[in-house]
Amino acid sequence: MNNKLYWMGIRESEICYVKGFFEDSIIFFGNKQKGIKPLNQAINKNLNHNDKKNDAIMTAYQKSQMSNILAKYPDAEFMFYNQIKALEYFKGNKSIICLNDEALINKMSDKLFAREYFKTKVPCLQHHILFGREISCEKLTELFNDDSRQYVVQSKSGSGGSGTFIFHDNNQKALLNNDDQYLVTVYRKDSISTNTHLMLSKDETIVLPSSIQIIENQYDHLVYKGCDFVGFNTLSNEIKEKTDKYAKIIGDDLRKNGYLGVLGIDSIICDGEVFFIEINSRFQNSSTALNKALLESGQQSLQEMNYNCFKNQKVNYNTIIVNYSTYILDFGEQTSNIPDIEPIEVLDEAGRSLEVEKLSYQKTYLYDKSIYKR
């Protein structure tokens, strides 16, 4: 690799266990003391990166930093945490690497399309696709023959839980756009959410370790709060084997359609089965904990594997067990769900002196024990 390579991401922790692979990073949250200032330090404010109103500020910052780098190093290359963002705001930029076909990315990132596409290939929960104007408690009770009156409603896009909420009251129709379509399933309160990393090269589907996703109900929105690889390791062999089997089926299909590099598969476990939920065509929040385990075992990081997949170079991976979990705490958040054990590291801590917005990241706690709670 001759060119200078830069990381384009959200948080500093995304590459804290990727030693020496990147020249520097262009990120939104962090407390870096050297190199390119994170956006929160540059503007003395933590922005909610999931809020569309902040996209213009964040994209302008990224473009400015890229221009500065390219003025010095015209052959510099940039790898994005999220391919969708790269394609949306940097389309045609030849310095951005590791991008899949836009049409394929858009299809597989569409929760409605992906569920319909894979429902004949792997187990999926019963679902209905409805326009916002069609959704009501009465209608859903009739469609699902279910009187729980609690349903998960998902828009076609979104990450970290944005666009996903529990519908149980017709007053919530105000959250819906009448002319948009939504994916609706029965809310399974006792289910376990999981995430699995895949790495797809031209000739191979690599299934990496899975984690339990820490999902919290915040005002009826299902919000991602962390990962637990340790907890996943304690699940039955049958469930773990099914998780890997279904992930490989999905990965093989995507690979045959031309997909390369990293992606994540979200599933839920209930009634003794593993049900496919959605595809994340990007790195995952849980990539940090997985990278730490890869580094300790002397293996390539996810970012290096991703690079090699696109460059048609060898991806070396030997099976590992990941013994880490993480919990994300937001600025100003009041929660009783923070694990009552000591973290082994605290990442992304930017300092409380900065102005904050709701749901902007404050810090990530890293543990070497399970933190999942039923």
C-alpha positions as CSV (number, residue, x, y, z in Angstrom):
1,M,0.0,0.0,0.0
2,N,1.8,3.1,-1.3
3,N,-0.8,5.9,-0.8
4,K,-1.6,7.7,2.4
5,L,-4.8,6.2,3.8
6,Y,-7.2,8.1,6.0
7,W,-10.2,7.0,8.0
8,M,-13.6,8.8,7.6
9,G,-15.7,8.0,10.6
10,I,-17.9,9.0,13.5
11,R,-15.9,8.2,16.7
12,E,-12.3,8.0,17.7
13,S,-12.7,4.5,19.1
14,E,-13.5,3.1,15.6
15,I,-9.8,2.8,14.9
16,C,-8.2,2.9,18.3
17,Y,-7.2,-0.8,17.8
18,V,-6.2,-0.4,14.2
19,K,-2.5,0.2,14.8
20,G,-0.6,2.0,12.0
21,F,-3.0,1.3,9.2
22,F,-4.3,4.9,8.8
23,E,-2.3,8.1,8.5
24,D,-4.9,9.9,10.4
25,S,-8.7,10.1,10.8
26,I,-11.5,12.6,10.0
27,I,-14.1,12.1,12.7
28,F,-17.0,13.8,14.5
29,F,-16.4,12.8,18.1
30,G,-13.1,12.3,20.0
31,N,-10.4,13.8,22.2
32,K,-7.4,13.4,19.9
33,Q,-4.3,15.3,21.0
34,K,-2.5,15.0,17.7
35,G,-3.3,15.2,14.0
36,I,-6.6,16.4,12.6
37,K,-9.0,17.8,15.2
38,P,-12.4,16.0,15.5
39,L,-15.4,18.1,14.6
40,N,-16.5,18.4,18.2
41,Q,-13.2,20.0,19.1
42,A,-13.1,22.2,16.0
43,I,-16.5,23.8,16.7
44,N,-16.6,23.2,20.5
45,K,-19.9,21.3,20.2
46,N,-21.1,17.7,20.0
47,L,-23.7,17.3,17.3
48,N,-26.2,14.5,17.0
49,H,-24.9,12.8,13.9
50,N,-28.2,10.9,13.3
51,D,-30.1,14.2,12.9
52,K,-30.3,15.2,9.2
53,K,-30.2,18.9,10.1
54,N,-26.5,18.5,11.0
55,D,-25.5,16.7,7.8
56,A,-24.5,20.0,6.1
57,I,-22.1,21.0,8.9
58,M,-20.6,17.5,9.2
59,T,-20.2,17.1,5.4
60,A,-18.6,20.5,5.0
61,Y,-16.1,19.6,7.7
62,Q,-15.2,16.3,6.0
63,K,-14.8,18.0,2.6
64,S,-12.7,20.7,4.0
65,Q,-10.3,18.3,5.7
66,M,-10.2,16.1,2.6
67,S,-9.3,19.1,0.5
68,N,-6.5,20.0,2.8
69,I,-5.0,16.5,2.7
70,L,-5.4,16.2,-1.1
71,A,-3.6,19.5,-1.6
72,K,-0.6,18.0,0.1
73,Y,-1.0,14.4,-1.0
74,P,-2.9,14.1,-4.3
75,D,-2.8,10.3,-4.2
76,A,-4.3,10.1,-0.7
77,E,-7.2,7.7,-0.2
78,F,-10.1,7.7,2.2
79,M,-12.1,4.7,3.7
80,F,-15.5,5.5,5.1
81,Y,-17.2,3.9,8.1
82,N,-20.5,4.2,6.2
83,Q,-20.6,3.6,2.5
84,I,-24.1,5.1,2.2
85,K,-22.9,8.4,3.5
86,A,-19.9,8.3,1.1
87,L,-22.2,7.6,-1.9
88,E,-24.7,10.2,-0.8
89,Y,-22.4,13.2,-0.2
90,F,-19.2,12.3,-2.1
91,K,-20.4,10.6,-5.3
92,G,-17.8,10.6,-8.0
93,N,-14.9,11.4,-5.6
94,K,-12.1,9.1,-7.0
95,S,-10.0,9.3,-3.8
96,I,-12.7,7.4,-1.8
97,I,-12.0,3.6,-1.8
98,C,-13.8,0.4,-0.8
99,L,-17.3,1.4,-2.2
100,N,-19.7,-1.2,-3.5
101,D,-22.2,-0.6,-6.4
102,E,-24.6,2.1,-5.4
103,A,-27.7,0.3,-6.7
104,L,-26.8,-2.9,-4.7
105,I,-26.1,-0.8,-1.5
106,N,-29.4,1.0,-1.8
107,K,-31.3,-2.3,-2.2
108,M,-29.8,-4.1,0.7
109,S,-29.9,-1.1,3.0
110,D,-33.6,-0.8,2.4
111,K,-35.1,-2.7,5.4
112,L,-38.3,-3.4,3.4
113,F,-36.5,-4.7,0.3
114,A,-34.0,-6.8,2.3
115,R,-36.7,-8.5,4.4
116,E,-38.8,-9.4,1.4
117,Y,-35.7,-10.6,-0.5
118,F,-34.3,-12.9,2.2
119,K,-37.6,-14.2,3.6
120,T,-37.4,-17.3,1.3
121,K,-33.7,-17.9,2.1
122,V,-33.5,-17.6,5.9
123,P,-36.1,-17.5,8.7
124,C,-37.9,-14.2,9.0
125,L,-40.6,-13.0,11.4
126,Q,-44.1,-12.5,10.0
127,H,-44.3,-9.0,8.7
128,H,-46.5,-6.6,6.7
129,I,-45.4,-3.6,4.6
130,L,-47.9,-0.8,5.1
131,F,-48.3,2.9,4.3
132,G,-48.3,5.2,7.3
133,R,-52.0,6.0,6.7
134,E,-52.9,2.3,7.0
135,I,-51.3,1.7,10.4
136,S,-53.5,1.6,13.4
137,C,-53.8,-0.6,16.5
138,E,-57.0,-2.1,15.2
139,K,-55.6,-2.8,11.7
140,L,-52.5,-4.4,13.1
141,T,-54.4,-6.6,15.6
142,E,-56.5,-7.8,12.7
143,L,-53.5,-8.5,10.4
144,F,-51.4,-10.3,12.9
145,N,-54.3,-12.0,14.8
146,D,-52.5,-10.7,17.9
147,D,-54.0,-8.9,20.8
148,S,-50.7,-7.7,22.4
149,R,-51.2,-4.3,20.7
150,Q,-47.5,-3.8,20.6
151,Y,-45.7,-3.7,17.2
152,V,-42.3,-2.7,15.9
153,V,-42.6,-0.2,13.1
154,Q,-39.5,0.4,11.0
155,S,-38.9,3.0,8.2
156,K,-36.9,1.8,5.2
157,S,-33.7,3.4,6.4
158,G,-32.0,4.4,9.6
159,S,-29.2,3.1,12.0
160,G,-28.6,2.9,15.7
161,G,-32.3,2.5,16.2
162,S,-33.3,5.7,14.5
163,G,-36.5,5.1,12.5
164,T,-37.6,2.1,14.7
165,F,-40.2,2.4,17.4
166,I,-42.8,0.4,19.3
167,F,-46.3,1.3,18.2
168,H,-49.0,0.7,20.8
169,D,-51.2,3.8,20.7
170,N,-53.0,5.5,17.8
171,N,-51.7,8.8,19.0
172,Q,-48.3,7.6,17.6
173,K,-49.6,8.0,14.1
174,A,-48.2,11.5,14.3
175,L,-44.8,9.9,14.0
176,L,-45.7,8.4,10.6
177,N,-45.7,9.9,7.2
178,N,-49.0,8.9,5.4
179,D,-47.3,8.3,2.1
180,D,-44.2,6.4,3.3
181,Q,-44.1,2.6,3.6
182,Y,-43.1,0.9,6.9
183,L,-42.2,-2.6,7.9
184,V,-44.3,-3.9,10.8
185,T,-43.8,-6.9,13.0
186,V,-45.2,-8.0,16.4
187,Y,-43.0,-6.7,19.3
188,R,-41.2,-9.7,20.9
189,K,-40.3,-8.4,24.3
190,D,-38.3,-11.4,25.4
191,S,-36.3,-11.7,22.2
192,I,-32.5,-11.2,22.1
193,S,-31.1,-8.9,19.4
194,T,-27.8,-9.9,17.8
195,N,-25.3,-8.6,15.3
196,T,-22.9,-10.5,13.1
197,H,-19.9,-9.1,11.2
198,L,-19.3,-10.6,7.7
199,M,-16.3,-10.0,5.4
200,L,-16.8,-10.8,1.8
201,S,-13.9,-11.3,-0.6
202,K,-14.3,-12.2,-4.3
203,D,-14.1,-15.9,-3.4
204,E,-14.9,-16.2,0.3
205,T,-17.6,-15.4,2.9
206,I,-16.0,-15.0,6.3
207,V,-18.4,-15.1,9.3
208,L,-16.8,-13.3,12.3
209,P,-18.0,-13.6,15.9
210,S,-21.5,-12.3,16.8
211,S,-22.6,-10.2,19.7
212,I,-25.8,-9.5,21.6
213,Q,-27.0,-6.0,20.9
214,I,-27.9,-3.9,24.0
215,I,-31.2,-2.3,22.9
216,E,-33.1,0.1,25.2
217,N,-36.6,1.4,24.9
218,Q,-36.3,5.2,25.1
219,Y,-39.7,6.8,24.8
220,D,-40.9,3.9,22.7
221,H,-37.9,4.1,20.4
222,L,-35.6,1.1,20.2
223,V,-32.1,2.6,20.6
224,Y,-28.8,0.8,20.3
225,K,-26.7,1.2,23.4
226,G,-23.8,-1.3,23.0
227,C,-22.7,-4.8,22.3
228,D,-21.9,-8.0,24.3
229,F,-19.7,-10.6,22.7
230,V,-19.2,-12.3,26.2
231,G,-23.0,-12.8,26.6
232,F,-23.4,-14.2,23.1
233,N,-20.7,-16.8,23.9
234,T,-22.9,-18.2,26.6
235,L,-25.9,-19.0,24.3
236,S,-26.6,-22.6,23.2
237,N,-24.5,-24.2,20.5
238,E,-27.6,-24.7,18.4
239,I,-28.4,-20.9,18.4
240,K,-24.8,-20.0,17.7
241,E,-24.6,-22.5,14.8
242,K,-27.9,-21.2,13.3
243,T,-26.6,-17.6,13.6
244,D,-23.5,-18.5,11.6
245,K,-25.3,-20.7,9.1
246,Y,-27.9,-18.0,8.2
247,A,-25.3,-15.3,8.1
248,K,-23.2,-17.3,5.6
249,I,-26.3,-17.9,3.4
250,I,-26.9,-14.1,3.3
251,G,-23.2,-13.4,2.8
252,D,-22.9,-15.9,0.0
253,D,-25.9,-14.4,-1.8
254,L,-24.5,-10.9,-1.4
255,R,-21.1,-11.9,-2.6
256,K,-22.6,-13.5,-5.8
257,N,-24.3,-10.2,-6.4
258,G,-21.0,-8.5,-6.3
259,Y,-20.8,-7.2,-2.7
260,L,-17.3,-6.9,-1.3
261,G,-15.9,-6.1,2.2
262,V,-17.5,-5.5,5.6
263,L,-21.2,-5.6,6.5
264,G,-23.3,-6.5,9.5
265,I,-26.4,-8.6,9.9
266,D,-28.9,-7.9,12.6
267,S,-31.1,-10.8,13.8
268,I,-33.3,-11.6,16.8
269,I,-33.5,-14.8,18.8
270,C,-36.9,-16.0,20.0
271,D,-38.9,-19.3,20.2
272,G,-35.6,-21.2,19.7
273,E,-35.0,-19.7,16.3
274,V,-32.8,-17.0,14.8
275,F,-34.7,-14.5,12.6
276,F,-33.1,-12.2,10.1
277,I,-33.9,-8.5,10.7
278,E,-31.7,-6.3,8.4
279,I,-28.4,-5.7,6.7
280,N,-25.9,-2.9,7.6
281,S,-23.7,-2.1,4.7
282,R,-21.0,-0.5,6.8
283,F,-18.8,-1.1,9.9
284,Q,-20.7,-1.7,13.1
285,N,-20.7,0.0,16.5
286,S,-19.4,-3.4,17.8
287,S,-16.4,-3.3,15.4
288,T,-14.3,-1.6,18.1
289,A,-14.6,-4.6,20.5
290,L,-14.0,-7.1,17.7
291,N,-10.9,-5.2,16.5
292,K,-9.5,-5.3,20.0
293,A,-9.7,-9.1,20.0
294,L,-8.3,-9.3,16.5
295,L,-5.3,-7.1,17.5
296,E,-4.6,-9.2,20.6
297,S,-4.6,-12.4,18.5
298,G,-2.1,-10.8,16.0
299,Q,-4.6,-10.7,13.1
300,Q,-5.7,-8.1,10.5
301,S,-8.2,-5.5,11.7
302,L,-11.6,-5.3,10.1
303,Q,-10.4,-2.2,8.2
304,E,-7.4,-4.0,6.8
305,M,-9.6,-7.0,5.8
306,N,-12.0,-4.6,4.1
307,Y,-9.2,-3.0,2.2
308,N,-7.8,-6.4,1.1
309,C,-11.2,-7.6,-0.1
310,F,-11.5,-4.7,-2.5
311,K,-7.8,-4.9,-3.6
312,N,-8.3,-8.7,-4.2
313,Q,-5.6,-9.5,-1.7
314,K,-5.5,-12.3,0.8
315,V,-7.8,-11.9,3.9
316,N,-6.2,-13.8,6.7
317,Y,-8.6,-14.8,9.5
318,N,-8.4,-17.5,12.2
319,T,-11.4,-18.1,14.4
320,I,-11.3,-16.2,17.7
321,I,-13.5,-15.8,20.8
322,V,-14.2,-12.1,21.7
323,N,-14.4,-11.5,25.4
324,Y,-15.5,-7.9,25.4
325,S,-18.6,-5.8,25.7
326,T,-19.4,-2.1,25.4
327,Y,-21.9,0.4,26.6
328,I,-22.5,3.8,25.1
329,L,-23.5,6.7,27.3
330,D,-24.9,9.9,25.8
331,F,-24.3,13.4,27.0
332,G,-26.8,14.4,29.7
333,E,-28.4,11.0,29.7
334,Q,-30.0,9.8,32.9
335,T,-30.2,6.0,32.9
336,S,-30.2,3.2,35.4
337,N,-28.9,0.7,32.9
338,I,-25.2,1.5,33.1
339,P,-23.4,-1.8,34.1
340,D,-22.4,-1.7,37.8
341,I,-19.0,-3.2,37.0
342,E,-15.8,-1.3,36.3
343,P,-14.9,-0.8,32.7
344,I,-11.4,-1.8,31.5
345,E,-11.3,1.3,29.3
346,V,-13.3,4.4,28.6
347,L,-13.3,5.5,24.9
348,D,-14.5,8.6,23.0
349,E,-14.6,10.8,26.1
350,A,-14.6,14.3,24.7
351,G,-14.9,16.4,27.9
352,R,-17.9,18.0,29.4
353,S,-16.9,21.5,28.6
354,L,-18.3,21.2,25.1
355,E,-21.8,22.3,24.2
356,V,-24.0,19.2,23.6
357,E,-27.1,18.1,21.7
358,K,-29.4,15.3,22.8
359,L,-28.2,11.9,21.7
360,S,-24.6,13.0,20.9
361,Y,-22.1,10.5,22.2
362,Q,-20.3,11.2,25.5
363,K,-18.2,8.0,26.0
364,T,-18.0,4.3,25.3
365,Y,-17.3,2.0,28.2
366,L,-15.4,-1.2,27.4
367,Y,-15.7,-4.3,29.6
368,D,-14.2,-7.8,29.7
369,K,-17.4,-9.2,31.2
370,S,-21.0,-9.7,30.0
371,I,-23.3,-6.7,30.6
372,Y,-26.5,-8.0,28.9
373,K,-29.6,-7.9,31.0
374,R,-32.9,-9.5,30.2
